[in-house]
Amino acid sequence: MTGEDFRELMDAMADPLVACDGDERVLYLNPAAERMLGWKLEELKGQPFARLLPERMHSFDGQSFLRYLLGRRRALGGRPVRAFLLCHEGPELEAEVTVGTSKEGSEERITLVLRRLPEFPDYTDEPLERLLSSVAHPRGPYPGAAGTRAYQLVFENAPLGLFHFDTTPILVACNEYFVRIIGASKRRLIGLNLFSLQDESITHCVRDVLAGRHAYYEGDYHAVTSGKVTPVRTHFAPCFNEKGQVEGGVGIVEDVTEQRSVQAERDRLFREAQEAIRVRDDFLTIASHELKTPLTPLSLRLASLERRLERKEPVDPTLLRHARQHLVRLAALINDLLDASRIEAGRLALHFEPTRLEAIVERALTSMDSERGQHRIDYSHPAESVRIRGDPYRLEQVFANLLENALKYSPADSTVRVTLDVRGDFALLSVADEGIGIPRDQQEQLFERYFRARNVSVTSYGGLGLGLYISRDIVERHGGRIWVESEVGRGATFYVALPLLSAANPTPPDPRPTTGSPQQVH
Ligand code: ADP
């Protein structure tokens, strides 16, 4: 047969075929191979065959893929092995490859016959499995596939993924559990060369096993064909024959998806517990600091009073006033702590009665007289009385807390604007300051127990982070809403909306009373 005849014959062949020279350079690609791989002969001619292989398949035990296969031809008995080939556009294609070699004159020729594996796995191809396991295992069929029933029963029903590979290392048997974990059909798995897998840590384990050592793999297994990702833990062990030589290996695979999610849940709970401990510790530090701060000056003032009285000297009323202020501060802190625990226990009692809101606001403003310092307070309210049904004492506590915060978190000579208004079925009170403001990402948490924004330090601004928590509870139990609008460095405006006494079935208003800027609703 002439070279021309031979070329025509190959062109006519239905099976994809690639021919290379002894240096593994592509000489020829028949049209079936062109169709399968998407390469044109002109593009590949003279190129190394390795261009058709994914990088991980460039070297097998220090040999090229082709030399490696040629070296195992006898063991394979001329039958195909599974391999991954690179198509023209880049995707990998799984194929069966049979390799042969011949001489043309003194020139070596390497020929590969390819067979594409079906796109969709066929789960019931038992005859092929048997064929491949006997093919891949030179000493005959694997007992799990064609051997004793007892072996087969144990192998197939073990509650772990099991697989066996020979020294090639080709996967020669696996059980159903393994198939389920990996998410590819047995047809695809049996005959697969483990060195062709993408995950280097798996190929390392296989190498260790072939060198007679145990190996462990834990990680996410990415199935090349199905794309399925499974977290697995695998113990690889070598199989020794009677002479003590390694004759392949076994792998025991555990699907650790559930353990992983249990672990993730445990980690989450641990983080939450740590966070709770941190909040508790922070709270204890702040609370002890806050409770102790008024005590020292109080005790000093009382001592000075005592001395004066003993010496029958006149007593300065400012001394007494200051001492009382510290006591009031202490009592307020303790009351906040008690209120917060009452709220937690659902025992904060409210006593509702028809009442005039402007009177409550005015009382709260008066109670701030001693703390106002150089601040200016602008107060505006409607001419008519704003009547609601509420607990006057608790509402005064809410407004006093907002005013106190406005004074505390803004510079001494700035203005605090208090506005009482009526919007539909609601009374709306706003307290606006020109102070430090509140970072946007923390505004939602302001109304949580013990929460203090990160732009306030314990030393410059005292507080337990309870006032707004208590205020929200009180306002919401009045059928109202409390929220804030703020920008760091540009002040904060707190809003409280409460249903009017005249309102039949009020729905709390959309909290967008004055500006179009985004706000938080609580
Ligand atoms: P406290 O002021 O005692 O810490 P609050 O519950 O009253 O507790 O307030 C919670 C947090 O909200 C404060 O620690 C502060 O970070 C922030 N905050 C409240 N009001 C203002 C305001 N007017 N300006 C800036 N930040 C404020």
Boltz pocket constraint, residues with backbone or C-beta under 6 A from the ligand:
constraints:
  - pocket:
      binder: B
      contacts: [[A, 401], [A, 402], [A, 405], [A, 406], [A, 409], [A, 433], [A, 435], [A, 436], [A, 437], [A, 438], [A, 446], [A, 448], [A, 451], [A, 452], [A, 453], [A, 454], [A, 456], [A, 462], [A, 463], [A, 464], [A, 465], [A, 466], [A, 467], [A, 468], [A, 469], [A, 491], [A, 492]]
      max_distance: 6.0
